[in-house]
Amino acid sequence: MGRLHTIENRKGKQDAKRAKIFTKYARLIAVAARDGGADPEYNAALKNAIDKAKSENMPNDNIDRAIKKGAGGGEGDNYESIVYEGYGPGGVAMIVETLTDNKNRTAGNVRHYFDKNGGNLGTTGCVSFMFERKGEIIIEKNDSINEDELMEVSLEANAQDFVTEEDCYVIYTDAADFLEVKKALEGKNYEFVSADVKLIPANYTTIDESNEKMMEKLLDSLEDDDDIQNVFHNAK
């Protein structure tokens, strides 16, 4: 009974986390459809949002509903994008991207998460100069992948950089070229661990064990908030 209860408890937490992810992606899709139209072929932001949602196994019904709400002037209307910058524990540079229908609530929550976990919010621009917006595509290493071929496809499609890590390949692109490179790799049937446009730090900050634990708590708090879409940081 004890083990069954543990499994059920874990499954419940996983289901709750998945529901939160779906809520965030529904919001992202609705806003993308509101701003650029309902056809992903002509709306790069919407296509990327749908791809991200599908990678988390978000049901097609949920995706279609979010597109209709956004394009129809419904749910997407009252959300705005607000970016917060600041420092986490140990001086870690952090950027928090949000989609919110109540900026006072979101600002208060974000400030609370930082204050409670050894960080502090800063002014706009205080850390953004440390980051560059790039496409990042991660492909897991396996015996079926020829590294030279993967590199050739990536660079021919206009990738900026190709990095070989211990267990994966990381392909960086200019943000504007991300979808082109991603489409080229998909055309060759490569599967991605992740593929998204991110803020990549120019350098990293090493933090000690006590700050690392606070950093984990801060990231968990931010991740659990429905208003928060992305968190970028330079902790090593």
Secondary structure, DSSP 8 states (H G I E B T S, - for coil): -HHHHHHHHHHHHHHHHHHHHHHHHHHHHHHHHHHH-S-GGG-HHHHHHHHHHHHTT--HHHHHHHHHHHHTTSGGGG-EEEEEEEE-GGG-EEEEEEEES-HHHHHHHHHHHHHHTT-EE--TTTTGGGEEEEEEEEEE--TT--HHHHHHHHHHTT-SEEEE-SSEEEEEEEGGGHHHHHHHHHHTT---SEEEEEEEESS-B---HHHHHHHHHHHHHHHT-TTEEEEEE-B-
